[in-house]
Amino acid sequence: MDNVGGVMNNVKLSERLRLVLEQVPPGSRLADIGSDHALLPIAAIETGRAVSAVAGEVNPGPYEAARKGVAEAGLSAKIAVRRGDGLEVLAPGEADCITIAGMGGALIAAILDRGQSLGLLEGVKTLALQPNVGEDILRRWLVKNGWVLTNEQILQEDGKIYEILTVVREDAAAGITNEQVYGDLAVGGALVLSKEMLLEMGPWLLRTPNQAFLDKWQGEITKLEGILKSLSRSELASAEAKRTQISEQIRTITEVLECLPKDKR
């Protein structure tokens, strides 16, 4: 049934969107927010990942592109294309899986927060989220609001690094808790990572680091070193405090990377 990543109506999903699609439980009622050309909902219906879908888009150009794409795929009866802001394209209980890809983590958190306040996360069981930046901001929102990461993936595509977070509701009876995910994690047999570091770097990514993960954090170190260099030219007291903070960040990230398993997958 699953032809995830295959050619569907002559449209091939990027690796990034293919991985997002894989997080959608088969038979879902899907809502894809910021759907752009509706590639993800179309693929979800065609592969059986979704039985129905809503493609939400706030901008007129992508909204029209989504309508056209859905019509050309012959899926207008199964995919509703709606123009609106965030989860406001939904009715409460209409979707049980929400995908949001290609936005900043802070924006995704804000969309979820507003949707939650309006009761639009009612009945939603799974979130598949792909923030471009600010992953830690999104993780903090999820923890605060009773959502638990069950999987994280990181990949490099077209020179950019993307993270994909799969999330379900906290369920203590089923043993799905944030306490379990963000409990102290020992790496390298010695270094114990705090909840703060797990939120920053990703609890599941730290358990199974791959090359994209290492590249991301080596890149972060390089960026921080650049900031440190520019701060070294300042004699302000505030610059000294900032230098100390950034030096500590570099030291911590370096220590974590050095302690991770060497046989990276």
C-alpha positions in Angstrom: 0.0 0.0 0.0 2.8 2.4 0.9 4.5 3.9 -2.1 6.0 6.7 0.1 8.7 8.4 -1.9 7.5 7.0 -5.2 6.2 9.0 -8.1 2.6 10.0 -7.6 0.9 11.9 -10.4 4.3 12.7 -11.7 5.2 14.6 -8.5 8.1 13.2 -6.5 8.2 14.2 -2.9 11.5 15.5 -1.5 13.2 13.3 1.0 12.2 15.8 3.7 8.5 15.6 2.9 8.8 11.8 2.4 10.0 11.5 5.9 7.2 13.7 7.2 4.7 11.5 5.3 6.1 8.4 6.9 5.1 9.8 10.3 1.4 9.9 9.4 -0.3 6.8 10.8 -2.1 4.8 8.0 -5.8 5.7 7.7 -5.4 9.1 9.3 -7.7 12.1 8.9 -4.9 14.5 8.0 -4.6 18.3 8.2 -1.5 19.8 6.5 -1.0 23.4 7.6 1.0 25.6 5.3 0.3 23.1 2.6 1.8 25.1 -0.3 1.1 23.0 -3.4 -0.7 20.3 -1.3 1.9 17.7 -2.3 1.8 16.1 1.1 -2.0 15.6 1.4 -2.1 14.3 -2.2 0.7 11.8 -1.4 -1.0 10.8 1.9 -4.3 10.0 0.1 -2.6 8.2 -2.8 -0.5 6.0 -0.4 -3.3 5.2 2.0 -1.7 7.2 4.8 -4.8 9.3 4.9 -8.5 8.6 4.2 -9.3 12.3 4.1 -7.3 15.5 4.2 -7.5 19.3 4.7 -4.8 21.4 3.0 -4.6 24.7 4.8 -2.8 27.7 3.3 -3.0 31.4 4.3 -1.3 32.9 1.2 -3.3 33.3 -2.0 -0.7 32.0 -4.5 0.0 28.7 -2.7 -3.7 28.3 -2.0 -4.5 28.5 -5.7 -1.6 26.2 -6.5 -3.0 23.7 -3.9 -6.5 23.8 -5.3 -5.1 23.2 -8.8 -2.9 20.4 -7.7 -5.7 18.6 -5.9 -8.1 19.0 -8.8 -5.5 17.7 -11.3 -4.9 14.7 -9.0 -8.7 14.0 -9.1 -8.8 14.2 -5.3 -11.2 17.1 -4.7 -13.7 14.7 -3.0 -11.1 13.6 -0.5 -8.9 16.7 0.0 -10.5 20.0 1.2 -8.3 23.0 0.3 -9.0 25.9 2.6 -7.6 29.4 2.9 -7.0 30.5 6.4 -4.5 31.1 9.2 -3.0 28.1 11.0 -5.4 25.6 12.5 -8.4 27.9 11.9 -9.1 26.1 8.6 -10.2 23.1 10.8 -13.4 22.3 12.7 -12.8 20.7 16.1 -12.4 17.0 15.8 -12.0 17.1 12.0 -8.4 15.8 12.0 -6.6 13.2 14.0 -3.1 13.9 12.5 -1.6 17.3 11.8 1.5 18.0 9.7 3.3 21.3 9.7 6.5 21.6 7.6 8.9 24.2 6.5 8.3 26.9 9.1 10.3 28.2 12.1 9.8 26.3 15.4 8.5 29.5 17.1 5.9 29.9 14.4 4.8 26.3 14.6 4.5 26.6 18.4 2.4 29.8 18.0 0.1 28.0 15.5 -0.4 25.1 17.8 -0.9 27.3 20.8 -3.6 29.4 19.1 -5.2 26.3 17.7 -5.2 24.7 21.2 -6.8 27.8 22.7 -9.6 27.6 20.1 -10.2 23.9 20.8 -8.8 22.9 17.3 -6.4 20.2 18.7 -9.4 18.3 20.0 -9.2 14.7 18.7 -5.7 15.1 17.3 -3.5 12.1 18.3 -0.4 12.7 16.2 1.7 15.7 15.2 4.4 15.5 12.5 6.4 18.7 12.6 9.3 19.9 10.5 10.8 23.1 11.8 13.5 24.9 9.8 15.0 26.6 12.8 14.1 27.0 16.5 13.6 23.2 17.2 14.3 23.8 20.9 11.5 26.4 21.1 9.0 23.9 19.7 10.2 21.1 22.0 9.6 23.4 25.0 6.1 24.2 23.9 5.3 20.5 23.4 6.6 19.5 26.8 4.7 22.4 28.5 1.4 21.4 26.7 1.5 17.6 27.4 2.8 16.4 24.0 5.6 13.7 23.9 8.2 13.1 21.3 8.2 9.5 20.1 10.7 10.0 17.3 13.1 12.6 15.8 14.9 12.4 12.5 17.5 14.7 11.0 18.6 14.8 7.3 20.6 16.9 5.0 19.0 17.8 1.6 20.1 20.4 -0.9 22.7 21.8 1.4 20.2 22.4 4.3 19.7 20.4 7.5 16.1 19.5 8.6 14.7 17.9 11.7 11.4 16.1 11.8 9.6 15.6 15.2 6.9 13.0 15.7 4.7 13.7 18.6 1.8 12.1 20.5 -0.2 13.1 23.6 1.2 12.3 27.0 -0.2 9.1 28.3 1.1 8.0 31.7 -0.9 4.7 31.7 0.8 3.7 28.4 4.3 4.8 29.7 4.4 7.7 27.2 5.7 10.6 29.3 8.1 13.5 29.0 9.7 12.5 32.2 10.8 9.3 30.4 12.0 11.1 27.3 13.8 13.9 29.1 15.2 11.8 31.9 19.0 12.1 32.5 20.8 10.6 29.5 24.3 9.2 29.8 26.5 9.4 26.7 30.0 8.0 26.3 29.5 6.1 29.6 30.3 9.2 31.6 28.7 12.5 30.6 25.1 12.8 31.8 23.0 15.3 29.8 20.6 17.6 31.5 17.0 18.1 30.4 18.1 21.5 29.1 20.6 19.9 26.7 18.1 17.3 25.6 15.6 20.1 24.8 18.3 22.0 22.9 19.8 19.1 20.9 17.0 16.6 20.7 16.5 13.6 23.1 16.1 11.0 20.3 18.7 12.5 18.0 21.3 12.3 20.8 20.5 8.6 21.3 21.1 7.9 17.6 23.3 10.6 16.2 24.0 10.5 12.4 26.2 12.6 10.2 23.6 15.3 9.6 23.3 15.8 13.4 27.1 16.1 13.8 27.3 18.5 10.8 24.5 20.7 12.4 26.2 21.0 15.7 29.7 21.5 14.3 28.1 24.3 12.2 26.7 25.8 15.4 30.1 25.7 17.0 31.6 27.5 14.0 28.8 30.2 14.2 29.4 30.7 17.9 33.1 31.0 17.4 32.4 33.7 14.8 30.3 35.6 17.4 33.0 35.2 20.0 35.6 36.6 17.7 33.5 39.7 17.0 32.8 40.2 20.7 36.5 40.1 21.4 36.8 43.5 19.8 34.4 45.0 22.3 35.5 46.4 25.7 31.9 46.7 27.1 31.2 44.8 30.3 28.1 43.3 28.7 30.4 41.9 25.9 32.5 40.2 28.6 29.4 38.5 30.1 28.3 37.4 26.6 31.8 36.0 25.8 31.7 33.9 28.9 28.2 32.6 28.0 29.2 31.7 24.4 32.5 30.1 25.5 30.5 27.9 27.9 28.0 27.0 25.0 30.9 26.0 22.8 32.6 24.0 25.5 29.3 22.1 26.3 28.4 21.3 22.7 32.0 20.1 22.0 32.0 17.9 25.1 28.7 16.3 24.0 29.9 15.6 20.5 33.1 14.1 21.8 31.2 11.7 24.0 28.7 10.5 21.4 29.2 7.0 20.0 31.8 6.9 17.2 29.9 4.3 15.0 27.3 6.9 13.9 24.4 5.6 11.9 
